[in-house]
Amino acid sequence: MRKQKKRIILENITVEDYAAEGRSLARVDGKVVFIEGAVPGDVVNVQLTKNKSDWAEGHTIQIHQFSPDRVQPFCTHFGVCGGCQWQMLPYEQQLKYKQKQVTDNLTRIGRITLPEIMPIMGAGETRYYRNKMEYTFATRKYIPSDVFRQMKADGINPDELPGAAGFHARGFFDKVVEIETCHLQAEPTNHIRKFAADYTLENGLPFYDIKQHQGWLRNMFVRNTSTGELMVNVILGYEDKAHREKLLNGMLQTFPEITTLLYTLNTKKNDSLFDLDPQVYSGKGYIIEKLEDFQFKISPKSFFQTNTKQAEKLYQVTREFAALNGTQTVYDLYCGTGSIGIFVSKGAARVVGVEVVADAIEDAKENAKLNGLTHTRFFAGDVIDICDDVFFTTHGKPDVVITDPPRAGMHDKLVRKLLDIAAPTVVYVSCNPATQARDLALLDEKYQVTKIQPVDMFPHTLHIENVVQLKLRD
């Protein structure tokens, strides 16, 4: 018989500060406690999930006193959905903590000489800022534990409830939070989701069961643009032509705003679309977005920054840090669909982009053509494989390297290659200041950090982008 661990609950703990990754911290008898579900100023009871000699982790189970900094969340799903962790904080406070996150990571992890970090660039719009939403339709609806217990007491079997249309519940791969209204993307996004869910239920068709790997309506992507175009991609677990056509025709009739409608059959056990072939049902199969004067073609599998207005700010900072004068060769590493390289292209003599996803490189080439660019080249492959001495000799030694890696940061082999190549300027765009700080410490061997600019791309969440300029030491 496995011995059950004793529950440890700390009572009436005053939350002192923000920690990282959306958590706060308190100090109890000299021990640092990292807390989920609280903000500085709250007085809470905390149930520990980890308990070490000098630190602990836990989650809030009761709030005795709310922080004076708290505000009323505007979304009725706050605290259950998990998508917007910080709606209970005024936006100014969110920015303060994000600025602190960047400062703490760069100083404590990087441990290098830094210039003054510039004030974070906040978003002008804190609602309806996302240009892409992914909805999930599932047979299992997430029900908070207190509601679940009450339903059982009332004789209601939660397992017999209809499925749910919305977002994956945090910590559950098979359960979905039923969403009435999400405030992250402008309408008609919620209406389109509800239309698809209602059609499916009214016609006795099943939502997808991720455990059993069966069901019809599985996912749906809704993408909009500042140019007024709207793309919807409906992902189905199996083909039912009659119902598929009725659903899609109904969407087109009800939502004339849809400029491109697609469907994708996904019979796999995972939700990835990269190895699938979306079918165009109506429209041209893609949408066009604009950043400044540049146009970008977004196909159903394209990656594009999900906050268009803040992406424009992010790229403007990147271009400023690149300090181009028309003579430089620019390397855009982890270039995706080429958006950064294209955005800075007017100031470069040559742009060379590298990205591991082949479809993204094809999009990058299309985008370069769309903007009439003839001095850009894009190559598919892993940056640590492609960026060897022969590649640099063939395409020119870089004067400026722009790198925008995934959350894991740069591979140490790439860091070593950058040190070997020794481009005069490196601009490091990061969605994870912790791994960025680690990489900056390695680059410190030859480079000095000269500028730092945080940019908030995702209001009400814990995520933060940070742009760093590095100059080769004399």
N, C-alpha and C positions, 0 to 999 in steps of 0.2 A: 504494500500500500504506500502510495506517494505521500510524503508528509506535506501538509498544506502550510504555506507560508503565512505567518501572522501579519494581519493588516496593520500598517503603521499610519496613524492619522495625526497630523500636526494641527493644532487648533489656534484660532485667532492670530494668524500670522500676518504681519504687515508687509505687503509687497513693496520693495524698495526701488527697483530699477528694472529697465529693460535688459534682457540678456542677448538673445539672437534667435533666429528662426521662429519668431513669433512668441517666444517664451519670455517670462519675466523672472526675477529672482528675489529671494529674501535670504536673510542670514539668521540662522537659529543656532544658538550656542556655538558660534564660531564656524558653523558649517554652512556652505552655500547651497541653497535649494533652488533648483530650476523648476518653474511652475507653468503648466499649461492652463489656459482659460482665465488668466487674471492680468490686470494691468497695474502699473505702479500707483500706489495710493489705496488699493483695495485691501481690506482686512478679510482673510479667508481661512477656511479649513482645507488642508491639503492631504490627500491620500498618496503616500509614496509608492512609486513603482520601482525605483532603484534607491539603494541606501548604502553608500560607501562611507569610508572613514572621514573624508573631508568634503564630500559633496553628496547631493541626493537629487532625484527627479520625482515629480509627482504632478497630479492634476487637481484642479479645484473641485471640491464637492459641495461647498457651501460658501456663500459670500455674506459676511456679517455687515460689512460697510463698504459702500461703493466709493471708488475714487472720485474726487471732485472733477477730475478731467473727463469722466465718462459722459457720453451723449447717447440719446436714444437711437439705436440702429434703425435705418430706414427700410430694411428688408425683413419681412415676416419670417424668413427662413434662417435668419442669422442665429448661429449657435448650433444649428442642426446640419445645414448644408456643408459648412466647412470651407466654402470657396473664398469668402471675404472675412478673414480672421479679425480685422481691425475696425469694423464699422462702429464699434462702441467708442472709438477715439476720434476727436476732431481731426480733420485732415492736417492741420498745422502740427499736431502732436505726432501723427504718423510720420510726417516728414522729419521731425526732430529725431525720432527713434531710428529712422532709416539712415540719416546722416551719422548717427552714433554707431550704427552697425558697420558702416564703411570705415569710420575712424578706428573702431576697436579692432576690426579684422586686419587692417593694413598695419597698425602699430603693434598689435600683440602677436600676430602670425608672421607678418613680413619682417618686423624688427630691422627696418632700414631707415635711412634718412629720407624724410618726406617734406615736400613743400606744404604750405597751408592748403587744406582741402576746401575747395570752393563750395558755397552753399548749394544744396541740392536743388535741381530744377524740378519743381512740382508740376502737376498736370493742371491745365486750365479747366478740364472737365473730369469730374471724379465719378460720374455715372455714364452709362451708355458709351463707354470708350472702346470696347472691344470690337474688332472687325471680324472675329471668328468665334463661334460657339460650337461645342460638341455636346449633343444631348444623347442620353442612353435610355433605352426602353427595356425594362427588366420585369421578370415575373415576381421578383421579391422586392417588396417595398420596405424601406428602412423606417422603423418605428422606434422612437426614443424609449428607453427602458421603463420610465415611469408611466408613459402612455400604454406601453405593451402590457404592463402588470394590471393596469386599470381595465383594459379591454378583456383580459383573461378573467378578471373578477366579475365583469359584466356579462360573461358567457359568450364573448365574441372571439372567434378563432382568427388571429391575425393572418395565419397562413392561407385563409380562404378569401382574403381581400384581393381586388384586382391588382394587376401589376402597377408599376410606377414609371413616369416619364420625367426625367430630370437629370440629376448628376449622381455619380457614384458617391455613396456615403464614405466619409473618411474612415479608413481602416477596414472597409468591407469591399471585397472584390465583386460580391454577388448581389449586393443590395443597393438600391437607388432611392435617393430622396425625391419625393414627389414635389415638383416645383410649380407654384401658381404663377408667380411673376419674378423673373430675374431682371435685375436692373443694370446688368453689365453690357448688354447690347440693345440697341434701339429696336423698337417694333418695326416690322411684324414678327420678330423672332419668336416671342412667346406664343403668339396666335398660330404660327406655323407648326410649332411643336404640338400644341393642343389639338390642332386639326388632324395631324397624323395619328396621334394617340386615340382620339375619338373614333376615327374611321376604323382603326384596327379593332378596338373593343366592340364597337357597334356591329361589326361584321363577324364577330366570333373568332377572330384571328389571334394567335398568341404573340405576346411580347417574347423577347429572347430570354432563354434560361441559360445563363452562363455555366451553371454546374452540369446540366444535362446536355448542353451544346445543341439545343434545338429551339425553334421558334422563328417567327417571321420578321417582325419589325425589330431592328437591332440598334441602330444608331442613326443620327442625323447631324450633318454639318450645315451650319448657316453662316455664310460669309457676306459681308457688305463692304462697300467702298465709299470714300468721300465723293466719288463721281456719280453716285446714285445707282450703281449696279448691285444686284443681289443674286448670289449663288446658293442653291440648296442641293445637297447630295444626300439621298436617302439610302441607307445601308440595310439590306434585307438578308435574312438567314437562308432563304431558299426562294426559288422562283415560283410565283403564282401570277401568271401574266394578266389574267382577268382583273384580279384585285390590284395588282401593281398599276395597271393603266388607269383604273378608276381612281385610285389614290392620287396619282400624279396629275391626271386631268383635273381632278377636284382642286388640287393645289393651284394649278395654273389659272383656273376660273376664279377661285376665291382670292388669290393673291397676285394680281397683275404686276406687282412690283418685281416679281421674280423674273430676272433676265436670263438666267441659265439654270436649268433643272436637270439633275443627273440622278442615276440610281447605280448602286454597286451591289453585286451579289457576293456575300462573304460567307462561305461554308467552313471556314477555318475555326480553330479554337481560340484564336486571338483576334483583337480588333484592329491590328495594323492594316493600313491600306496600301502600303508601299509596293506589295507584290500583287495587287489587284488592279483591275481595269475598269474604272468608272465609265458608265455608258451615258452618252448625252441623249436626253429625252426631248429637251427643248432648249433653244438658244445656241450660242456659239461654243459652249463648253468651257469658257473661262470668263474672268472679269478683269477689268483694267483699274488699277489704283494709281494715284499720282502722289509723288513727293516733290514739292517745288515744281519744276518744269519737267521732271522725269516721269515717264510712264512705266508701269510694271504689270506684266501679264501674270495673273494668278490662276493657275489651273487647280483642279480639285486636290491634287497631292502636293502642291507647292507649299514651301515654308515662307511666311512673310510675317514681319513683326505685327503682333496682334493689336497694338495701339498705334494707329496711323499718325495721329498728331504728335504724340511723344516720340515716335520713331523719327519723325522729321527733326525734332530737337536733338535726339541722340546722334543722328547722322551729321547734323550741322556741327556739333561739338567735335565729332570724329574728324571731319574735314578741317576744322580750325586747328586741331592738334596736329594734323598731318603737315600743315604749313607748306602747301604746294605752291609752286611758282611756274608750272608749265614745263619744267625740264626733267622732273623726276620719274623714275620707274617705281610704280607702287605694286606691292604684292598684297592681295586680299586673301588671307588664309581663313579656312572655314567659311567660305564666301556665300554658301547657300545659293540662292537664286541671283546672286550678284548685286544685291541692292546697295551695299556700302560702296563697292568698287565703282558701280555706275554713278552713284551720288557724288563721288569725289572726282569723277573722271575729267571734268572740265579743266582741272588744275594739274593734270598729270600728262606726261608724254606717253606713258604706256601703263596699262593696268593688267596684271596677271592674277587671275583668281583660281583657287584650288578648293575643291569640296569633294567629300567621299560619296555623296549621293548623286548618282549619274543623272537621274531625272532632274535634280536641281540644276545641274550644269547645263542641261538642255534648255531649261527655263532661263538661265543666265544668258545664254547665247541669244535666245529669242528676245530677251529684254534689251540687250545691247543693240540688236538689229532694230527693235522698235524705237529706240532713241537715236538711231543713225550714227552709232559709235563704230569707228573702224580701228581704234587703237586699244581695244580690249581683247584679251584672250582668256578663256576659261577651260580648266582641265579637271577631269573626274579622277579621283583617287584619294587615298589616305595621305594627308599632308606629310606624315613621317616617312612614307614610301616615295612620294613624288619629289619632295623638296631635297634632292641630293645635289651634289656639285655639278653634275651634267645638266640638270634642269636649270640651275642658276646661270650656268655658262651659256646655255642655249637661249634663254629668255631675258638675260640681262641681270646683273647684280642689282638687288633692290636698294633704292635710296630711302624708301619708306616701306615699312611692313605694318599692315593693319591686321590684327588677329582678333577674332570673335569666336572663341571656342565654346563648347557646351559647358554645362555646369561643372563637370569634372575638371575643367581647366585644360591646359596644354600638356601633351605628352612630354616627359622629360627629354626624350630624344629630339623633339622639336625645339625645346628650350636650348639644348646644346647646339643645335644647328643654327639657331638665331645668334647665339654667341659667336659661332664660327664665322658666319656671314658678316656680322657686325655692320648692319645697315645703320646709317646715321640717326634715323628716327624710327621708333616703334610706337604704335598706338594700340593699346590693349583695351578692347571693349569686353566687359564681363557681365554676366548675369549672376555671378556668385563671387562676392568680394573675398570670401575665405580662400578659395582655390586661386583666385587672382593674386592674393597676398603671398601665397606659397610660391607662385611662379615669379613674382617680382623679386622675392628674396634670392632666387636662383639667377635671375637676370642682373642682379646687383653686382655681379662679378665684373661686368663691363658697362652697365647702364646706370644712369641716374634718373630717378623719377622727377619730372619737372612740372607736371600739371596733373591735377586730379579733379574730375567733375562727376559727381553722382547725378543720376537722372531717374526720376520715378516713372516707371512705365505702367505700374499696376496699383492704382489707389485701392485702399482698404485691404491689401494683402501685405505679406511680409517680404515680398520680392523687391529687389532693387538692382538697377544697372549702374555700372561705374566705368568711366572712361579715364584711362591713364596715358599720359604722354611720357615716353622715355627717350632720353638723348644719350648717345654714345659718349662715354667719358673721354676727356682729352688724354 
